[in-house]
């Protein structure tokens, strides 16, 4: 496999995980909005911590995707 093909596959894999994390974050936001009045504070706190972690992960993945795109464009 050439280096270009390898980078393209790696980019596709990173984009897959970014999509999964975005869908998970949207679902978590929906749960937090609908359960704000009925869930315990402990679950809500955990939800907000998980949402912050997902946002940080999305940011890190986005940066990695940018690096891979720049690597591909240099070839």
N, CA, C, O and CB atoms as a CASP TS submission, in Angstrom:
PFRMAT TS
TARGET T0000
AUTHOR 0000-0000-0000
METHOD Language model
MODEL 1
PARENT N/A
ATOM      1  N   UNK     1       0.854  -1.172   0.000  1.00  0.00           N
ATOM      2  CA  UNK     1       0.000   0.000   0.000  1.00  0.00           C
ATOM      3  C   UNK     1       0.900   1.235   0.000  1.00  0.00           C
ATOM      4  O   UNK     1       1.858   1.314   0.768  1.00  0.00           O
ATOM      5  CB  UNK     1      -0.971  -0.002   1.229  1.00  0.00           C
ATOM      6  N   UNK     2       0.585   2.188  -0.859  1.00  0.00           N
ATOM      7  CA  UNK     2       1.389   3.401  -0.922  1.00  0.00           C
ATOM      8  C   UNK     2       1.091   4.307   0.270  1.00  0.00           C
ATOM      9  O   UNK     2       0.093   4.139   0.972  1.00  0.00           O
ATOM     10  CB  UNK     2       1.131   4.149  -2.238  1.00  0.00           C
ATOM     11  N   UNK     3       1.974   5.256   0.472  1.00  0.00           N
ATOM     12  CA  UNK     3       1.797   6.178   1.600  1.00  0.00           C
ATOM     13  C   UNK     3       0.511   6.987   1.436  1.00  0.00           C
ATOM     14  O   UNK     3      -0.185   7.248   2.417  1.00  0.00           O
ATOM     15  CB  UNK     3       3.010   7.127   1.722  1.00  0.00           C
ATOM     16  N   UNK     4       0.194   7.384   0.207  1.00  0.00           N
ATOM     17  CA  UNK     4      -1.024   8.153  -0.047  1.00  0.00           C
ATOM     18  C   UNK     4      -2.270   7.347   0.306  1.00  0.00           C
ATOM     19  O   UNK     4      -3.192   7.866   0.933  1.00  0.00           O
ATOM     20  CB  UNK     4      -1.082   8.590  -1.512  1.00  0.00           C
ATOM     21  N   UNK     5      -2.295   6.085  -0.095  1.00  0.00           N
ATOM     22  CA  UNK     5      -3.439   5.234   0.230  1.00  0.00           C
ATOM     23  C   UNK     5      -3.576   5.044   1.737  1.00  0.00           C
ATOM     24  O   UNK     5      -4.682   5.056   2.277  1.00  0.00           O
ATOM     25  CB  UNK     5      -3.304   3.874  -0.459  1.00  0.00           C
ATOM     26  N   UNK     6      -2.445   4.869   2.406  1.00  0.00           N
ATOM     27  CA  UNK     6      -2.472   4.714   3.853  1.00  0.00           C
ATOM     28  C   UNK     6      -3.012   5.953   4.551  1.00  0.00           C
ATOM     29  O   UNK     6      -3.804   5.846   5.487  1.00  0.00           O
ATOM     30  CB  UNK     6      -1.088   4.401   4.365  1.00  0.00           C
ATOM     31  N   UNK     7      -2.588   7.120   4.101  1.00  0.00           N
ATOM     32  CA  UNK     7      -3.066   8.370   4.697  1.00  0.00           C
ATOM     33  C   UNK     7      -4.556   8.574   4.434  1.00  0.00           C
ATOM     34  O   UNK     7      -5.281   9.066   5.300  1.00  0.00           O
ATOM     35  CB  UNK     7      -2.271   9.559   4.149  1.00  0.00           C
ATOM     36  N   UNK     8      -5.013   8.195   3.234  1.00  0.00           N
ATOM     37  CA  UNK     8      -6.434   8.320   2.925  1.00  0.00           C
ATOM     38  C   UNK     8      -7.270   7.409   3.810  1.00  0.00           C
ATOM     39  O   UNK     8      -8.335   7.808   4.283  1.00  0.00           O
ATOM     40  CB  UNK     8      -6.689   8.000   1.455  1.00  0.00           C
ATOM     41  N   UNK     9      -6.797   6.194   4.037  1.00  0.00           N
ATOM     42  CA  UNK     9      -7.521   5.265   4.905  1.00  0.00           C
ATOM     43  C   UNK     9      -7.552   5.771   6.351  1.00  0.00           C
ATOM     44  O   UNK     9      -8.571   5.681   7.035  1.00  0.00           O
ATOM     45  CB  UNK     9      -6.876   3.869   4.846  1.00  0.00           C
ATOM     46  N   UNK    10      -6.432   6.294   6.791  1.00  0.00           N
ATOM     47  CA  UNK    10      -6.371   6.841   8.142  1.00  0.00           C
ATOM     48  C   UNK    10      -7.311   8.032   8.290  1.00  0.00           C
ATOM     49  O   UNK    10      -7.970   8.184   9.319  1.00  0.00           O
ATOM     50  CB  UNK    10      -4.937   7.252   8.489  1.00  0.00           C
ATOM     51  N   UNK    11      -7.372   8.871   7.271  1.00  0.00           N
ATOM     52  CA  UNK    11      -8.278  10.020   7.279  1.00  0.00           C
ATOM     53  C   UNK    11      -9.739   9.568   7.318  1.00  0.00           C
ATOM     54  O   UNK    11     -10.547  10.136   8.053  1.00  0.00           O
ATOM     55  CB  UNK    11      -8.032  10.904   6.047  1.00  0.00           C
ATOM     56  N   UNK    12     -10.071   8.562   6.539  1.00  0.00           N
ATOM     57  CA  UNK    12     -11.440   8.041   6.538  1.00  0.00           C
ATOM     58  C   UNK    12     -11.812   7.475   7.905  1.00  0.00           C
ATOM     59  O   UNK    12     -12.935   7.661   8.373  1.00  0.00           O
ATOM     60  CB  UNK    12     -11.603   6.961   5.460  1.00  0.00           C
ATOM     61  N   UNK    13     -10.868   6.784   8.544  1.00  0.00           N
ATOM     62  CA  UNK    13     -11.111   6.212   9.867  1.00  0.00           C
ATOM     63  C   UNK    13     -11.321   7.312  10.908  1.00  0.00           C
ATOM     64  O   UNK    13     -12.207   7.199  11.756  1.00  0.00           O
ATOM     65  CB  UNK    13      -9.939   5.307  10.281  1.00  0.00           C
ATOM     66  N   UNK    14     -10.519   8.371  10.853  1.00  0.00           N
ATOM     67  CA  UNK    14     -10.686   9.488  11.785  1.00  0.00           C
ATOM     68  C   UNK    14     -12.026  10.191  11.575  1.00  0.00           C
ATOM     69  O   UNK    14     -12.677  10.597  12.537  1.00  0.00           O
ATOM     70  CB  UNK    14      -9.537  10.492  11.625  1.00  0.00           C
ATOM     71  N   UNK    15     -12.434  10.333  10.308  1.00  0.00           N
ATOM     72  CA  UNK    15     -13.726  10.974  10.024  1.00  0.00           C
ATOM     73  C   UNK    15     -14.881  10.119  10.527  1.00  0.00           C
ATOM     74  O   UNK    15     -15.892  10.652  10.984  1.00  0.00           O
ATOM     75  CB  UNK    15     -13.881  11.230   8.516  1.00  0.00           C
ATOM     76  N   UNK    16     -14.743   8.798  10.449  1.00  0.00           N
ATOM     77  CA  UNK    16     -15.772   7.912  10.990  1.00  0.00           C
ATOM     78  C   UNK    16     -15.951   8.149  12.481  1.00  0.00           C
ATOM     79  O   UNK    16     -17.075   8.305  12.958  1.00  0.00           O
ATOM     80  CB  UNK    16     -15.416   6.443  10.725  1.00  0.00           C
ATOM     81  N   UNK    17     -14.846   8.178  13.216  1.00  0.00           N
ATOM     82  CA  UNK    17     -14.929   8.368  14.657  1.00  0.00           C
ATOM     83  C   UNK    17     -15.416   9.770  15.027  1.00  0.00           C
ATOM     84  O   UNK    17     -16.106   9.945  16.031  1.00  0.00           O
ATOM     85  CB  UNK    17     -13.578   8.110  15.289  1.00  0.00           C
ATOM     86  N   UNK    18     -15.062  10.755  14.225  1.00  0.00           N
ATOM     87  CA  UNK    18     -15.571  12.104  14.475  1.00  0.00           C
ATOM     88  C   UNK    18     -17.095  12.117  14.321  1.00  0.00           C
ATOM     89  O   UNK    18     -17.794  12.717  15.137  1.00  0.00           O
ATOM     90  CB  UNK    18     -14.915  13.131  13.507  1.00  0.00           C
ATOM     91  N   UNK    19     -17.600  11.469  13.299  1.00  0.00           N
ATOM     92  CA  UNK    19     -19.050  11.392  13.107  1.00  0.00           C
ATOM     93  C   UNK    19     -19.739  10.683  14.252  1.00  0.00           C
ATOM     94  O   UNK    19     -20.792  11.126  14.713  1.00  0.00           O
ATOM     95  CB  UNK    19     -19.371  10.687  11.811  1.00  0.00           C
ATOM     96  N   UNK    20     -19.157   9.583  14.720  1.00  0.00           N
ATOM     97  CA  UNK    20     -19.739   8.853  15.850  1.00  0.00           C
ATOM     98  C   UNK    20     -19.766   9.725  17.096  1.00  0.00           C
ATOM     99  O   UNK    20     -20.753   9.734  17.831  1.00  0.00           O
ATOM    100  CB  UNK    20     -18.951   7.564  16.126  1.00  0.00           C
ATOM    101  N   UNK    21     -18.688  10.454  17.332  1.00  0.00           N
ATOM    102  CA  UNK    21     -18.640  11.311  18.519  1.00  0.00           C
ATOM    103  C   UNK    21     -19.635  12.462  18.426  1.00  0.00           C
ATOM    104  O   UNK    21     -20.230  12.842  19.434  1.00  0.00           O
ATOM    105  CB  UNK    21     -17.231  11.861  18.715  1.00  0.00           C
ATOM    106  N   UNK    22     -19.824  13.017  17.245  1.00  0.00           N
ATOM    107  CA  UNK    22     -20.785  14.106  17.080  1.00  0.00           C
ATOM    108  C   UNK    22     -22.200  13.605  17.330  1.00  0.00           C
ATOM    109  O   UNK    22     -22.975  14.267  18.020  1.00  0.00           O
ATOM    110  CB  UNK    22     -20.677  14.720  15.673  1.00  0.00           C
ATOM    111  N   UNK    23     -22.547  12.446  16.781  1.00  0.00           N
ATOM    112  CA  UNK    23     -23.882  11.885  16.997  1.00  0.00           C
ATOM    113  C   UNK    23     -24.100  11.567  18.479  1.00  0.00           C
ATOM    114  O   UNK    23     -25.184  11.796  19.015  1.00  0.00           O
ATOM    115  CB  UNK    23     -24.077  10.613  16.142  1.00  0.00           C
ATOM    116  N   UNK    24     -23.071  11.041  19.130  1.00  0.00           N
ATOM    117  CA  UNK    24     -23.168  10.756  20.560  1.00  0.00           C
ATOM    118  C   UNK    24     -23.372  12.040  21.357  1.00  0.00           C
ATOM    119  O   UNK    24     -24.181  12.070  22.285  1.00  0.00           O
ATOM    120  CB  UNK    24     -21.911  10.026  21.047  1.00  0.00           C
ATOM    121  N   UNK    25     -22.651  13.093  21.006  1.00  0.00           N
ATOM    122  CA  UNK    25     -22.804  14.377  21.696  1.00  0.00           C
ATOM    123  C   UNK    25     -24.191  14.961  21.504  1.00  0.00           C
ATOM    124  O   UNK    25     -24.780  15.477  22.454  1.00  0.00           O
ATOM    125  CB  UNK    25     -21.763  15.365  21.208  1.00  0.00           C
ATOM    126  N   UNK    26     -24.723  14.890  20.286  1.00  0.00           N
ATOM    127  CA  UNK    26     -26.073  15.397  20.026  1.00  0.00           C
ATOM    128  C   UNK    26     -27.108  14.610  20.825  1.00  0.00           C
ATOM    129  O   UNK    26     -28.039  15.187  21.386  1.00  0.00           O
ATOM    130  CB  UNK    26     -26.396  15.325  18.522  1.00  0.00           C
ATOM    131  N   UNK    27     -26.939  13.298  20.871  1.00  0.00           N
ATOM    132  CA  UNK    27     -27.863  12.462  21.639  1.00  0.00           C
ATOM    133  C   UNK    27     -27.789  12.793  23.129  1.00  0.00           C
ATOM    134  O   UNK    27     -28.811  12.841  23.813  1.00  0.00           O
ATOM    135  CB  UNK    27     -27.555  10.972  21.412  1.00  0.00           C
ATOM    136  N   UNK    28     -26.588  13.018  23.617  1.00  0.00           N
ATOM    137  CA  UNK    28     -26.420  13.361  25.030  1.00  0.00           C
ATOM    138  C   UNK    28     -27.040  14.716  25.346  1.00  0.00           C
ATOM    139  O   UNK    28     -27.648  14.887  26.403  1.00  0.00           O
ATOM    140  CB  UNK    28     -24.937  13.364  25.404  1.00  0.00           C
ATOM    141  N   UNK    29     -26.893  15.675  24.448  1.00  0.00           N
ATOM    142  CA  UNK    29     -27.538  16.981  24.639  1.00  0.00           C
ATOM    143  C   UNK    29     -29.053  16.809  24.713  1.00  0.00           C
ATOM    144  O   UNK    29     -29.708  17.407  25.567  1.00  0.00           O
ATOM    145  CB  UNK    29     -27.162  17.957  23.490  1.00  0.00           C
ATOM    146  N   UNK    30     -29.607  15.995  23.822  1.00  0.00           N
ATOM    147  CA  UNK    30     -31.050  15.735  23.850  1.00  0.00           C
ATOM    148  C   UNK    30     -31.479  15.105  25.155  1.00  0.00           C
ATOM    149  O   UNK    30     -32.500  15.487  25.726  1.00  0.00           O
ATOM    150  CB  UNK    30     -31.452  14.837  22.695  1.00  0.00           C
ATOM    151  N   UNK    31     -30.701  14.134  25.640  1.00  0.00           N
ATOM    152  CA  UNK    31     -31.053  13.509  26.907  1.00  0.00           C
ATOM    153  C   UNK    31     -30.977  14.518  28.054  1.00  0.00           C
ATOM    154  O   UNK    31     -31.853  14.547  28.919  1.00  0.00           O
ATOM    155  CB  UNK    31     -30.130  12.318  27.186  1.00  0.00           C
ATOM    156  N   UNK    32     -29.932  15.342  28.058  1.00  0.00           N
ATOM    157  CA  UNK    32     -29.807  16.337  29.126  1.00  0.00           C
ATOM    158  C   UNK    32     -30.974  17.316  29.111  1.00  0.00           C
ATOM    159  O   UNK    32     -31.476  17.697  30.169  1.00  0.00           O
ATOM    160  CB  UNK    32     -28.487  17.100  28.992  1.00  0.00           C
ATOM    161  N   UNK    33     -31.407  17.723  27.936  1.00  0.00           N
ATOM    162  CA  UNK    33     -32.520  18.670  27.855  1.00  0.00           C
ATOM    163  C   UNK    33     -33.840  18.047  28.296  1.00  0.00           C
ATOM    164  O   UNK    33     -34.645  18.709  28.951  1.00  0.00           O
ATOM    165  CB  UNK    33     -32.652  19.196  26.439  1.00  0.00           C
ATOM    166  N   UNK    34     -34.070  16.798  27.951  1.00  0.00           N
ATOM    167  CA  UNK    34     -35.342  16.171  28.314  1.00  0.00           C
ATOM    168  C   UNK    34     -35.362  15.660  29.743  1.00  0.00           C
ATOM    169  O   UNK    34     -36.434  15.517  30.330  1.00  0.00           O
ATOM    170  CB  UNK    34     -35.639  15.035  27.375  1.00  0.00           C
ATOM    171  N   UNK    35     -34.208  15.385  30.308  1.00  0.00           N
ATOM    172  CA  UNK    35     -34.156  14.813  31.654  1.00  0.00           C
ATOM    173  C   UNK    35     -33.704  15.809  32.710  1.00  0.00           C
ATOM    174  O   UNK    35     -33.422  15.421  33.844  1.00  0.00           O
ATOM    175  CB  UNK    35     -33.239  13.627  31.666  1.00  0.00           C
ATOM    176  N   UNK    36     -33.633  17.058  32.362  1.00  0.00           N
ATOM    177  CA  UNK    36     -33.102  18.052  33.305  1.00  0.00           C
ATOM    178  C   UNK    36     -33.927  18.136  34.587  1.00  0.00           C
ATOM    179  O   UNK    36     -33.381  18.391  35.661  1.00  0.00           O
ATOM    180  CB  UNK    36     -33.051  19.421  32.644  1.00  0.00           C
ATOM    181  N   UNK    37     -35.232  17.923  34.479  1.00  0.00           N
ATOM    182  CA  UNK    37     -36.085  18.065  35.666  1.00  0.00           C
ATOM    183  C   UNK    37     -36.300  16.759  36.412  1.00  0.00           C
ATOM    184  O   UNK    37     -36.706  16.778  37.574  1.00  0.00           O
ATOM    185  CB  UNK    37     -37.418  18.630  35.271  1.00  0.00           C
ATOM    186  N   UNK    38     -36.040  15.635  35.776  1.00  0.00           N
ATOM    187  CA  UNK    38     -36.350  14.359  36.418  1.00  0.00           C
ATOM    188  C   UNK    38     -35.117  13.578  36.866  1.00  0.00           C
ATOM    189  O   UNK    38     -35.220  12.761  37.782  1.00  0.00           O
ATOM    190  CB  UNK    38     -37.152  13.514  35.481  1.00  0.00           C
ATOM    191  N   UNK    39     -33.985  13.796  36.268  1.00  0.00           N
ATOM    192  CA  UNK    39     -32.787  13.036  36.610  1.00  0.00           C
ATOM    193  C   UNK    39     -32.137  13.599  37.870  1.00  0.00           C
ATOM    194  O   UNK    39     -32.309  14.769  38.212  1.00  0.00           O
ATOM    195  CB  UNK    39     -31.788  13.051  35.443  1.00  0.00           C
ATOM    196  N   UNK    40     -31.392  12.740  38.544  1.00  0.00           N
ATOM    197  CA  UNK    40     -30.692  13.194  39.748  1.00  0.00           C
ATOM    198  C   UNK    40     -29.526  14.100  39.352  1.00  0.00           C
ATOM    199  O   UNK    40     -29.062  14.079  38.212  1.00  0.00           O
ATOM    200  CB  UNK    40     -30.185  11.983  40.586  1.00  0.00           C
ATOM    201  N   UNK    41     -29.076  14.875  40.295  1.00  0.00           N
ATOM    202  CA  UNK    41     -27.979  15.798  40.013  1.00  0.00           C
ATOM    203  C   UNK    41     -26.711  15.047  39.643  1.00  0.00           C
ATOM    204  O   UNK    41     -25.895  15.537  38.863  1.00  0.00           O
ATOM    205  CB  UNK    41     -27.718  16.699  41.215  1.00  0.00           C
ATOM    206  N   UNK    42     -26.551  13.844  40.213  1.00  0.00           N
ATOM    207  CA  UNK    42     -25.372  13.032  39.928  1.00  0.00           C
ATOM    208  C   UNK    42     -25.339  12.618  38.450  1.00  0.00           C
ATOM    209  O   UNK    42     -24.291  12.694  37.809  1.00  0.00           O
ATOM    210  CB  UNK    42     -25.352  11.785  40.833  1.00  0.00           C
ATOM    211  N   UNK    43     -26.478  12.183  37.916  1.00  0.00           N
ATOM    212  CA  UNK    43     -26.546  11.814  36.499  1.00  0.00           C
ATOM    213  C   UNK    43     -26.344  13.026  35.600  1.00  0.00           C
ATOM    214  O   UNK    43     -25.664  12.943  34.577  1.00  0.00           O
ATOM    215  CB  UNK    43     -27.888  11.151  36.186  1.00  0.00           C
ATOM    216  N   UNK    44     -26.932  14.140  35.980  1.00  0.00           N
ATOM    217  CA  UNK    44     -26.754  15.357  35.179  1.00  0.00           C
ATOM    218  C   UNK    44     -25.301  15.813  35.175  1.00  0.00           C
ATOM    219  O   UNK    44     -24.773  16.212  34.136  1.00  0.00           O
ATOM    220  CB  UNK    44     -27.649  16.480  35.709  1.00  0.00           C
ATOM    221  N   UNK    45     -24.666  15.756  36.317  1.00  0.00           N
ATOM    222  CA  UNK    45     -23.256  16.126  36.402  1.00  0.00           C
ATOM    223  C   UNK    45     -22.414  15.201  35.528  1.00  0.00           C
ATOM    224  O   UNK    45     -21.530  15.656  34.803  1.00  0.00           O
ATOM    225  CB  UNK    45     -22.768  16.076  37.864  1.00  0.00           C
ATOM    226  N   UNK    46     -22.691  13.909  35.601  1.00  0.00           N
ATOM    227  CA  UNK    46     -21.978  12.956  34.756  1.00  0.00           C
ATOM    228  C   UNK    46     -22.218  13.226  33.284  1.00  0.00           C
ATOM    229  O   UNK    46     -21.303  13.099  32.470  1.00  0.00           O
ATOM    230  CB  UNK    46     -22.395  11.538  35.093  1.00  0.00           C
ATOM    231  N   UNK    47     -23.440  13.598  32.935  1.00  0.00           N
ATOM    232  CA  UNK    47     -23.758  13.926  31.552  1.00  0.00           C
ATOM    233  C   UNK    47     -22.993  15.136  31.055  1.00  0.00           C
ATOM    234  O   UNK    47     -22.494  15.146  29.929  1.00  0.00           O
ATOM    235  CB  UNK    47     -25.231  14.167  31.405  1.00  0.00           C
ATOM    236  N   UNK    48     -22.900  16.156  31.897  1.00  0.00           N
ATOM    237  CA  UNK    48     -22.153  17.355  31.501  1.00  0.00           C
ATOM    238  C   UNK    48     -20.651  17.076  31.395  1.00  0.00           C
ATOM    239  O   UNK    48     -19.978  17.615  30.517  1.00  0.00           O
ATOM    240  CB  UNK    48     -22.403  18.487  32.505  1.00  0.00           C
ATOM    241  N   UNK    49     -20.135  16.241  32.283  1.00  0.00           N
ATOM    242  CA  UNK    49     -18.715  15.873  32.197  1.00  0.00           C
ATOM    243  C   UNK    49     -18.464  15.063  30.926  1.00  0.00           C
ATOM    244  O   UNK    49     -17.467  15.272  30.236  1.00  0.00           O
ATOM    245  CB  UNK    49     -18.276  15.063  33.451  1.00  0.00           C
ATOM    246  N   UNK    50     -19.380  14.132  30.621  1.00  0.00           N
ATOM    247  CA  UNK    50     -19.248  13.342  29.395  1.00  0.00           C
ATOM    248  C   UNK    50     -19.339  14.238  28.159  1.00  0.00           C
ATOM    249  O   UNK    50     -18.601  14.038  27.194  1.00  0.00           O
ATOM    250  CB  UNK    50     -20.335  12.249  29.339  1.00  0.00           C
ATOM    251  N   UNK    51     -20.222  15.206  28.182  1.00  0.00           N
ATOM    252  CA  UNK    51     -20.361  16.118  27.046  1.00  0.00           C
ATOM    253  C   UNK    51     -19.093  16.945  26.852  1.00  0.00           C
ATOM    254  O   UNK    51     -18.664  17.167  25.720  1.00  0.00           O
ATOM    255  CB  UNK    51     -21.569  17.044  27.247  1.00  0.00           C
ATOM    256  N   UNK    52     -18.500  17.397  27.940  1.00  0.00           N
ATOM    257  CA  UNK    52     -17.242  18.147  27.840  1.00  0.00           C
ATOM    258  C   UNK    52     -16.127  17.257  27.296  1.00  0.00           C
ATOM    259  O   UNK    52     -15.302  17.708  26.501  1.00  0.00           O
ATOM    260  CB  UNK    52     -16.840  18.720  29.219  1.00  0.00           C
ATOM    261  N   UNK    53     -16.101  16.001  27.718  1.00  0.00           N
ATOM    262  CA  UNK    53     -15.095  15.065  27.217  1.00  0.00           C
ATOM    263  C   UNK    53     -15.284  14.793  25.733  1.00  0.00           C
ATOM    264  O   UNK    53     -14.309  14.725  24.983  1.00  0.00           O
ATOM    265  CB  UNK    53     -15.153  13.754  27.997  1.00  0.00           C
ATOM    266  N   UNK    54     -16.521  14.638  25.309  1.00  0.00           N
ATOM    267  CA  UNK    54     -16.811  14.404  23.896  1.00  0.00           C
ATOM    268  C   UNK    54     -16.409  15.629  23.075  1.00  0.00           C
ATOM    269  O   UNK    54     -15.844  15.492  21.989  1.00  0.00           O
ATOM    270  CB  UNK    54     -18.313  14.079  23.691  1.00  0.00           C
ATOM    271  N   UNK    55     -16.695  16.811  23.585  1.00  0.00           N
ATOM    272  CA  UNK    55     -16.314  18.041  22.870  1.00  0.00           C
ATOM    273  C   UNK    55     -14.797  18.140  22.741  1.00  0.00           C
ATOM    274  O   UNK    55     -14.289  18.523  21.688  1.00  0.00           O
ATOM    275  CB  UNK    55     -16.866  19.290  23.598  1.00  0.00           C
ATOM    276  N   UNK    56     -14.079  17.801  23.794  1.00  0.00           N
ATOM    277  CA  UNK    56     -12.610  17.826  23.730  1.00  0.00           C
ATOM    278  C   UNK    56     -12.099  16.783  22.740  1.00  0.00           C
ATOM    279  O   UNK    56     -11.159  17.047  21.991  1.00  0.00           O
ATOM    280  CB  UNK    56     -11.998  17.576  25.130  1.00  0.00           C
ATOM    281  N   UNK    57     -12.711  15.609  22.734  1.00  0.00           N
ATOM    282  CA  UNK    57     -12.320  14.569  21.789  1.00  0.00           C
ATOM    283  C   UNK    57     -12.588  14.976  20.350  1.00  0.00           C
ATOM    284  O   UNK    57     -11.775  14.710  19.465  1.00  0.00           O
ATOM    285  CB  UNK    57     -13.048  13.283  22.099  1.00  0.00           C
ATOM    286  N   UNK    58     -13.733  15.624  20.111  1.00  0.00           N
ATOM    287  CA  UNK    58     -14.051  16.101  18.760  1.00  0.00           C
ATOM    288  C   UNK    58     -13.040  17.140  18.308  1.00  0.00           C
ATOM    289  O   UNK    58     -12.627  17.140  17.148  1.00  0.00           O
ATOM    290  CB  UNK    58     -15.469  16.690  18.711  1.00  0.00           C
ATOM    291  N   UNK    59     -12.641  18.016  19.201  1.00  0.00           N
ATOM    292  CA  UNK    59     -11.648  19.036  18.868  1.00  0.00           C
ATOM    293  C   UNK    59     -10.312  18.384  18.517  1.00  0.00           C
ATOM    294  O   UNK    59      -9.662  18.769  17.545  1.00  0.00           O
ATOM    295  CB  UNK    59     -11.471  20.024  20.040  1.00  0.00           C
ATOM    296  N   UNK    60      -9.909  17.401  19.312  1.00  0.00           N
ATOM    297  CA  UNK    60      -8.641  16.720  19.040  1.00  0.00           C
ATOM    298  C   UNK    60      -8.701  15.970  17.711  1.00  0.00           C
ATOM    299  O   UNK    60      -7.747  16.014  16.934  1.00  0.00           O
ATOM    300  CB  UNK    60      -8.297  15.746  20.183  1.00  0.00           C
ATOM    301  N   UNK    61      -9.802  15.290  17.446  1.00  0.00           N
ATOM    302  CA  UNK    61      -9.940  14.579  16.181  1.00  0.00           C
ATOM    303  C   UNK    61      -9.953  15.540  15.002  1.00  0.00           C
ATOM    304  O   UNK    61      -9.370  15.254  13.956  1.00  0.00           O
ATOM    305  CB  UNK    61     -11.208  13.741  16.183  1.00  0.00           C
ATOM    306  N   UNK    62     -10.613  16.671  15.169  1.00  0.00           N
ATOM    307  CA  UNK    62     -10.652  17.669  14.108  1.00  0.00           C
ATOM    308  C   UNK    62      -9.245  18.155  13.761  1.00  0.00           C
ATOM    309  O   UNK    62      -8.908  18.330  12.590  1.00  0.00           O
ATOM    310  CB  UNK    62     -11.534  18.852  14.522  1.00  0.00           C
ATOM    311  N   UNK    63      -8.441  18.367  14.782  1.00  0.00           N
ATOM    312  CA  UNK    63      -7.058  18.799  14.545  1.00  0.00           C
ATOM    313  C   UNK    63      -6.255  17.713  13.840  1.00  0.00           C
ATOM    314  O   UNK    63      -5.465  18.008  12.943  1.00  0.00           O
ATOM    315  CB  UNK    63      -6.381  19.174  15.867  1.00  0.00           C
ATOM    316  N   UNK    64      -6.452  16.454  14.243  1.00  0.00           N
ATOM    317  CA  UNK    64      -5.747  15.350  13.589  1.00  0.00           C
ATOM    318  C   UNK    64      -6.161  15.233  12.127  1.00  0.00           C
ATOM    319  O   UNK    64      -5.326  14.964  11.263  1.00  0.00           O
ATOM    320  CB  UNK    64      -6.020  14.028  14.322  1.00  0.00           C
ATOM    321  N   UNK    65      -7.430  15.433  11.853  1.00  0.00           N
ATOM    322  CA  UNK    65      -7.914  15.377  10.475  1.00  0.00           C
ATOM    323  C   UNK    65      -7.264  16.484   9.659  1.00  0.00           C
ATOM    324  O   UNK    65      -6.869  16.253   8.516  1.00  0.00           O
ATOM    325  CB  UNK    65      -9.455  15.499  10.425  1.00  0.00           C
ATOM    326  N   UNK    66      -7.146  17.673  10.218  1.00  0.00           N
ATOM    327  CA  UNK    66      -6.475  18.767   9.529  1.00  0.00           C
ATOM    328  C   UNK    66      -5.024  18.446   9.216  1.00  0.00           C
ATOM    329  O   UNK    66      -4.534  18.777   8.136  1.00  0.00           O
ATOM    330  CB  UNK    66      -6.550  20.023  10.358  1.00  0.00           C
ATOM    331  N   UNK    67      -4.336  17.806  10.147  1.00  0.00           N
ATOM    332  CA  UNK    67      -2.943  17.417   9.922  1.00  0.00           C
ATOM    333  C   UNK    67      -2.859  16.405   8.790  1.00  0.00           C
ATOM    334  O   UNK    67      -1.993  16.513   7.922  1.00  0.00           O
ATOM    335  CB  UNK    67      -2.322  16.835  11.208  1.00  0.00           C
ATOM    336  N   UNK    68      -3.755  15.422   8.795  1.00  0.00           N
ATOM    337  CA  UNK    68      -3.734  14.400   7.736  1.00  0.00           C
ATOM    338  C   UNK    68      -4.042  15.016   6.372  1.00  0.00           C
ATOM    339  O   UNK    68      -3.438  14.632   5.371  1.00  0.00           O
ATOM    340  CB  UNK    68      -4.748  13.282   8.048  1.00  0.00           C
ATOM    341  N   UNK    69      -4.966  15.956   6.326  1.00  0.00           N
ATOM    342  CA  UNK    69      -5.286  16.621   5.051  1.00  0.00           C
ATOM    343  C   UNK    69      -4.066  17.388   4.541  1.00  0.00           C
ATOM    344  O   UNK    69      -3.775  17.361   3.346  1.00  0.00           O
ATOM    345  CB  UNK    69      -6.499  17.584   5.217  1.00  0.00           C
ATOM    346  N   UNK    70      -3.359  18.065   5.432  1.00  0.00           N
ATOM    347  CA  UNK    70      -2.154  18.781   5.022  1.00  0.00           C
ATOM    348  C   UNK    70      -1.071  17.807   4.543  1.00  0.00           C
ATOM    349  O   UNK    70      -0.356  18.094   3.583  1.00  0.00           O
ATOM    350  CB  UNK    70      -1.622  19.636   6.183  1.00  0.00           C
ATOM    351  N   UNK    71      -0.956  16.657   5.215  1.00  0.00           N
ATOM    352  CA  UNK    71       0.015  15.648   4.787  1.00  0.00           C
ATOM    353  C   UNK    71      -0.311  15.137   3.390  1.00  0.00           C
ATOM    354  O   UNK    71       0.581  14.971   2.559  1.00  0.00           O
ATOM    355  CB  UNK    71       0.049  14.481   5.779  1.00  0.00           C
ATOM    356  N   UNK    72      -1.589  14.887   3.137  1.00  0.00           N
ATOM    357  CA  UNK    72      -1.999  14.388   1.828  1.00  0.00           C
ATOM    358  C   UNK    72      -1.753  15.450   0.753  1.00  0.00           C
ATOM    359  O   UNK    72      -1.315  15.122  -0.350  1.00  0.00           O
ATOM    360  CB  UNK    72      -3.488  13.976   1.847  1.00  0.00           C
ATOM    361  N   UNK    73      -2.026  16.696   1.062  1.00  0.00           N
ATOM    362  CA  UNK    73      -1.840  17.746   0.061  1.00  0.00           C
ATOM    363  C   UNK    73      -0.370  17.983  -0.278  1.00  0.00           C
ATOM    364  O   UNK    73      -0.057  18.485  -1.357  1.00  0.00           O
ATOM    365  CB  UNK    73      -2.460  19.034   0.548  1.00  0.00           C
ATOM    366  N   UNK    74       0.527  17.628   0.630  1.00  0.00           N
ATOM    367  CA  UNK    74       1.956  17.790   0.388  1.00  0.00           C
ATOM    368  C   UNK    74       2.529  16.696  -0.505  1.00  0.00           C
ATOM    369  O   UNK    74       3.616  16.857  -1.060  1.00  0.00           O
ATOM    370  CB  UNK    74       2.696  17.812   1.699  1.00  0.00           C
ATOM    371  N   UNK    75       1.814  15.592  -0.649  1.00  0.00           N
ATOM    372  CA  UNK    75       2.321  14.483  -1.478  1.00  0.00           C
ATOM    373  C   UNK    75       2.112  14.736  -2.949  1.00  0.00           C
ATOM    374  O   UNK    75       2.480  13.904  -3.777  1.00  0.00           O
ATOM    375  CB  UNK    75       1.649  13.181  -1.094  1.00  0.00           C
TER
END
